[in-house]
Amino acid sequence: MTIVASDGPSDVVTFDAPADGKWHPVGSDSTASARVTGDTLQATFREPGGRSDAQTCTVAADQKQMTCRGVLTEPDGQTMTYVDVFDRM
């Protein structure tokens, strides 16, 4: 997936692992667990310092947009919720 911010910069994100609910390495130091049901992806990412990101992504019926709602949890327990909307290009 290529993420293009509204102000122009882009970032390429890849995740190549089965969506089997098991933990898999992502990059050199993080792990992720993902599961797909119908048009919904549930994924959790963990970093070695204790930070985690749990998100649920849903693809629109026309498959032109994906919306992800998530919660970032810091090692001290503080949380931040977010919503990302991705348009197919």
N, C-alpha and C positions, 0 to 999 in steps of 0.2 A: 504494500500500500504506500502511495506517496501522499504525504500530508502537505498541503500548501496553505500557509497562513494568509489571512486577509491582507497583511502588509507585504506579502511577496515571498518570504523565505520558504523553502520546502525541506522536508525531511522524509527519508524513506524508512519505513518500518517493516520488518519481516519477522515472521514467526512460523517456523516449519516444524510442526510436531502434531501427532495425532490428537484429536479432540476427545480423549478418552477419560478425562477427569483425573489423570495421574500427573504428578509433577515431572516436568521436563526442563532441562537447562535452556536458558535463553541468554545468548551472549556469553561472556566469560564468568559472570558471577551471580546472575539472577536465575530464578526458576519460575515456571508458569504452569498453570493447570487450566485446561479449557474443556468445555463440553458444548455440543451443538444439539439443539432440539428444534426441529422445524426451521423457522426463520430467526431463531434466537441463539446468540453466542453468549455463554457465561464464561468469563476468564478471570483468573486471579494471578497477579504477578507478585513475587516476593524478592526483595533485595537483601543482601547479607546484613545490612545494618538494622534490619527489622522493619523497614518501610514496606507497606503492601498497597496494592491497587486492585480492588475488586470491581468488575464492571459487567454490565449486561448490555449487549448490543442487539438491536433488532433491525432487520432489513425491511424497507417499505415494500408494499405489494408489487409496485412497478419495478422494483430492484434498482432504482436510481438513487436511493439515499439510504444511509445507515445511521441510526442514532444510538449512541452509547451513553449510558448513565452509570456513573461510578462513584466510588468512595475511596479516597486516598487516606491511609492510616499511617501516622508517624509512629516511630518507636515509643514515644511518650503517651500514645493513645489519642492524641488530637486527630480529628478527622476533617476532611474537606470533601464536599460533594461537587460533582461536575457533570456537565452534559456536553458531549462532542457530537457534531453533526457532520457527516461525510457525504459529499456528492460524488456520484460516479462520473468520471470524465472520459 
